[in-house]
Protein backbone atom coordinates (compact mmCIF):
# COMPACT_ATOMS: atom_id res chain seq x y z
CA UNK A 1 0.00 0.00 0.00
CA UNK A 2 1.48 3.34 -1.03
CA UNK A 3 1.29 6.17 1.48
CA UNK A 4 1.63 9.91 1.34
CA UNK A 5 2.70 11.61 4.55
CA UNK A 6 2.31 15.37 4.97
CA UNK A 7 3.32 17.68 7.77
CA UNK A 8 4.57 21.10 8.68
CA UNK A 9 7.55 22.74 10.27
CA UNK A 10 6.20 25.48 12.53
CA UNK A 11 8.66 28.10 13.75
CA UNK A 12 8.02 30.56 16.54
CA UNK A 13 10.69 32.85 18.01
CA UNK A 14 13.44 30.73 16.44
CA UNK A 15 12.05 27.47 17.84
CA UNK A 16 10.49 24.51 16.04
CA UNK A 17 7.43 22.64 17.32
CA UNK A 18 7.90 18.90 17.78
CA UNK A 19 5.37 16.39 19.07
CA UNK A 20 6.16 13.15 20.90
CA UNK A 21 4.40 10.10 19.50
CA UNK A 22 2.28 8.14 21.98
CA UNK A 23 1.41 4.99 20.07
CA UNK A 24 2.59 2.25 17.76
CA UNK A 25 6.21 1.58 16.88
CA UNK A 26 7.21 5.25 17.18
CA UNK A 27 5.99 5.73 20.76
CA UNK A 28 8.31 8.09 22.64
CA UNK A 29 9.88 9.52 19.48
CA UNK A 30 9.73 13.21 18.56
CA UNK A 31 8.47 14.29 15.16
CA UNK A 32 6.79 17.24 13.48
CA UNK A 33 2.99 17.53 13.33
CA UNK A 34 2.33 15.18 10.41
CA UNK A 35 0.44 12.12 9.27
CA UNK A 36 -1.10 10.24 6.41
CA UNK A 37 -3.10 12.06 3.75
CA UNK A 38 -6.70 10.83 3.70
CA UNK A 39 -8.49 9.52 0.63
CA UNK A 40 -9.90 12.39 -1.45
CA UNK A 41 -7.71 14.95 0.29
CA UNK A 42 -5.08 17.16 -1.33
CA UNK A 43 -1.61 16.82 0.20
CA UNK A 44 -1.65 20.42 1.51
CA UNK A 45 -5.05 19.81 3.10
CA UNK A 46 -3.67 16.73 4.83
CA UNK A 47 -0.74 18.72 6.22
CA UNK A 48 -3.08 21.43 7.56
CA UNK A 49 -5.48 18.87 9.08
CA UNK A 50 -2.72 16.79 10.68
CA UNK A 51 -1.05 19.90 12.08
CA UNK A 52 -4.31 20.99 13.68
CA UNK A 53 -5.02 17.51 15.07
CA UNK A 54 -1.54 17.15 16.57
CA UNK A 55 -0.93 20.72 17.75
CA UNK A 56 -4.22 22.64 17.99
CA UNK A 57 -2.92 25.31 15.60
CA UNK A 58 -4.69 26.40 12.43
CA UNK A 59 -1.94 26.99 9.90
CA UNK A 60 -1.36 28.44 6.48
CA UNK A 61 1.02 26.53 4.23
CA UNK A 62 3.55 28.88 2.64
CA UNK A 63 6.02 26.63 0.84
CA UNK A 64 7.64 23.20 0.54
CA UNK A 65 10.75 22.49 2.58
CA UNK A 66 11.49 18.95 1.46
CA UNK A 67 10.15 15.81 -0.11
CA UNK A 68 11.42 12.44 1.04
CA UNK A 69 10.94 8.81 0.08
CA UNK A 70 11.08 5.84 2.42
CA UNK A 71 9.83 2.28 2.80
CA UNK A 72 7.50 1.74 5.76
CA UNK A 73 8.00 -1.48 7.65
CA UNK A 74 10.44 -2.64 4.99
CA UNK A 75 7.56 -3.17 2.54
CA UNK A 76 5.31 -0.21 1.78
CA UNK A 77 6.70 2.73 -0.21
CA UNK A 78 5.88 6.17 1.14
CA UNK A 79 6.50 9.75 0.08
CA UNK A 80 6.64 12.49 2.67
CA UNK A 81 6.17 16.18 2.00
CA UNK A 82 7.10 18.68 4.67
CA UNK A 83 5.73 22.18 4.31
CA UNK A 84 6.61 25.46 5.93
CA UNK A 85 3.60 26.41 8.02
CA UNK A 86 2.56 29.68 9.59
CA UNK A 87 0.28 29.72 12.62
CA UNK A 88 -2.96 31.59 11.96
CA UNK A 89 -4.59 30.96 15.33
CA UNK A 90 -5.24 28.34 17.96
CA UNK A 91 -3.52 27.20 21.09
CA UNK A 92 -1.20 24.30 21.77
CA UNK A 93 -3.33 21.22 22.52
CA UNK A 94 -3.45 17.62 21.36
CA UNK A 95 -5.13 14.25 21.84
CA UNK A 96 -3.08 12.49 24.54
CA UNK A 97 -3.90 9.09 23.06
CA UNK A 98 -1.96 10.04 19.92
CA UNK A 99 0.53 12.64 21.20
CA UNK A 100 2.29 12.37 24.58
CA UNK A 101 3.83 15.84 24.58
CA UNK A 102 4.41 18.89 22.38
CA UNK A 103 7.30 21.27 22.85
CA UNK A 104 9.15 24.10 21.11
CA UNK A 105 12.84 23.30 20.49
CA UNK A 106 15.78 25.38 19.29
CA UNK A 107 17.82 23.88 16.45
CA UNK A 108 20.63 23.04 18.89
CA UNK A 109 18.15 21.28 21.19
CA UNK A 110 16.86 19.23 18.24
CA UNK A 111 20.43 18.23 17.37
CA UNK A 112 20.98 17.18 21.02
CA UNK A 113 17.94 14.83 20.90
CA UNK A 114 18.72 13.46 17.43
CA UNK A 115 18.54 9.87 18.71
CA UNK A 116 15.04 10.56 20.06
CA UNK A 117 13.69 11.75 16.68
CA UNK A 118 11.38 9.47 14.75
CA UNK A 119 13.15 10.21 11.49
CA UNK A 120 16.06 12.64 11.98
CA UNK A 121 17.16 13.20 8.38
CA UNK A 122 13.99 14.90 7.04
CA UNK A 123 13.57 17.07 10.15
CA UNK A 124 17.17 18.25 10.18
CA UNK A 125 17.27 18.79 6.40
CA UNK A 126 14.01 20.77 6.45
CA UNK A 127 15.21 22.98 9.28
CA UNK A 128 18.44 23.65 7.36
CA UNK A 129 16.38 24.57 4.28
CA UNK A 130 14.23 26.89 6.40
CA UNK A 131 17.28 28.58 7.96
CA UNK A 132 18.78 29.15 4.48
CA UNK A 133 15.48 30.42 3.07
CA UNK A 134 15.39 27.57 0.55
CA UNK A 135 11.64 27.10 0.37
CA UNK A 136 10.06 25.72 -2.79
CA UNK A 137 6.90 27.40 -4.04
CA UNK A 138 3.62 25.59 -3.49
CA UNK A 139 3.08 25.23 -7.25
CA UNK A 140 6.05 22.83 -7.32
CA UNK A 141 3.33 20.22 -6.78
CA UNK A 142 0.69 20.75 -9.43
CA UNK A 143 -2.96 20.41 -8.45
CA UNK A 144 -4.72 18.79 -11.39
N, C-alpha and C positions, 0 to 999 in steps of 0.2 A: 504494500500500500504506500503510495507516494504521499508525502506530507509537505505542507508549506507552513513555516513558522514565521510569525511576524511579531516584532516588538519595538520598543522605543528606548532610546537613551534620553533621559531627562536630566538636565543640568540646572542647578540652582545655587547661586553664590559660589561657583567653582566646584560644586560637589555633584556627584552622580548618584541617582537613586538605584539601589539594588534591593531585591526581595529574596528572602530565604525560603526555599522550597520546603513544604511540609508533608509531602507524600511521594509515593512511588520510589523509584531507584535514585532520584536526585534529592531525597529528603536531607535537609541540613546544608545544602549547597546554595550559594548566592548566585543570582542571575538578574537580568533586567526584567522589567514587566513585559512578558511575552507569552505567546502560546500558539496553538494551532489555529489556522484560518478555517472558519466554518464553511460548509457547503453553501454556495450561492453568495458568498461574501467576497468583496474585493480585498486584496491584501492590505491596503491602507486601512480599510474599515476594521479588519481583524486586529491590526496593531492598535488602533484607537480603542476598540472594545476590550482587548486583553489588558491594555494599560489601565483602563478604568477599573476593570474587575480586580486587578492585582495591586492597585495603588489608591484608588478613589479619586484620581485626577482626571478631569476631562482635558484632552490634549488636542493640539493642532499639529499635524505632521508637516514639517517644513523642508524635508530633504531625505536622501538616502545616504546612510553612512557606510554600510557594507552589505554584501550579499555573500552568503557562505553555503557550502554544500557538505553534507555529512551523511553517514549511513546510521540509522537508528537501530540499536540492538543487533548490529552486524548484518542486518537484512534489508530494512526498508530505507530507500533513498529519501532524503529530505533536503529542502532548500530553505534557508533562513534569510530573512530580509530585516535589517535593523535600520529604523528610521531615526532621524533627529526629531524629537518632540518638544513642543512648547506647552507649558501648563496654561490652560485657559481659566480654569477654576476647580474647585473641589478641595478636599482635605485628605490628608494621608489616612487611609483606612483600607482594610482588606479582610477577606474571609479566612479566619484562622485555620479552617480545615485544609485550605490550599496553601496559604502563606503563613509561615511561622513568625516572620519579622520583616520589617522594611526599614531601611536606614540610608541616610545620605553619607557617601564616602568621598574623600578626596582621591585624586589619582594615586597618590603615594600609598594611601590606605588600601586601595584596591590591589596594588602591586603586592603589598604585605600579606594579603589574604588570598593570593593567587591559587594556592592549593585548595582553598575552600570554594572556588568558583565552579559552577556547573560546567562551563565551557570557556576557559580563559581566553583562548585566541580571539574569538569574535569580539568579546567585550573589550579587550585591550586594544585591538586593531581599530575598533570603532571610536574609542576614546581618543586615540592618536589622530584619527581622521578629523574628529571634532576639534581638537586642539589646533590642528593645522588649517582648519577652515576648508578641508576637502570634503565638501558635501555635494553629492550628486543631485541634480534636479529631479523632482518627482516624475517628470515626463520621461525619465530614463526607462521606466516601466510603462509601456503603452497600455491604455485602457481601451479595449476593443470589444 
